[in-house]
Amino acid sequence: MGESRKIRTIIFYKDYFSEFFVKQKSKVKDKIIWTLELIEELHRVPESYLKHMENTDGLYEIRIQQGSDIYRIFCFFDQGKLVVLANGFQKKTQKTPKQEIEKALKIKEEYFNEKK
C-alpha cells in the first residue's frame, strides 16, 4: 500500500497507546493495525470502526473486535487530517468505563496544551 492512498495520518501521542498495544496478543495487534490502516485510507470510515463519543468535545473511539473480545482506542482529530491516538482498553461491559473517557479527555487536553 503506497503512502499516496492515505487520507488521514494516525500518530501515537506519548506512550498512552503504546502501553496498551504492547500487552496485546499478536492477533489483536494485527487487527488493531488493520483497523488503523483502514481509518487512514477510507474517505468515509464506517461507524462500526470509528465513532464519535456522545457528549464529549471531539472524542472518538476506534472499535476493534477480535473473536469475542472487544477493544476500544480513544482518539481525536488535529486539523482534520491527523488522528491522535490516546488510551486503549479492552471493553468488558456494555458501557464504556467513565474513567477511560476521562483519561482520554485529559490526554486530549494535554496534547493541545503542549502544542501551544
URVEN-V96706 format. One record per pair of residues at least 24 apart in sequence whose ideal C-beta (glycine too) atoms are under 8 Angstrom apart, sorted by the first residue. I is the first residue (numbers start at 0). J is the second residue. If there is no record, write none. Layout:
[[I;J] [I;J]]
This chain:
[[0;36] [0;40] [4;40] [5;39] [5;40] [6;39] [6;40] [6;41] [6;42] [6;80] [7;38] [7;39] [7;80] [7;81] [7;82] [8;39] [8;80] [8;81] [8;82] [9;35] [9;38] [9;39] [9;74] [9;81] [9;82] [9;83] [9;84] [10;81] [10;82] [10;83] [10;84] [11;84] [12;83] [12;84] [12;85] [12;106] [12;110] [13;106] [15;84] [15;85] [15;86] [15;106] [16;72] [16;84] [16;85] [16;86] [16;87] [19;72] [19;86] [19;87] [19;88] [20;87] [23;70] [26;65] [26;66] [27;63] [27;65] [27;68] [27;70] [30;63] [30;64] [30;65] [31;63] [31;70] [31;72] [31;87] [34;61] [34;62] [34;63] [35;61] [38;82] [39;82] [52;95] [52;100] [55;100] [55;104] [56;104] [57;107] [58;100] [58;103] [58;104] [58;107] [60;95] [71;95] [71;99] [73;99] [73;100] [73;102] [73;103] [73;106] [75;103] [75;107] [75;110] [77;110] [77;111] [77;114] [83;107] [83;110]]
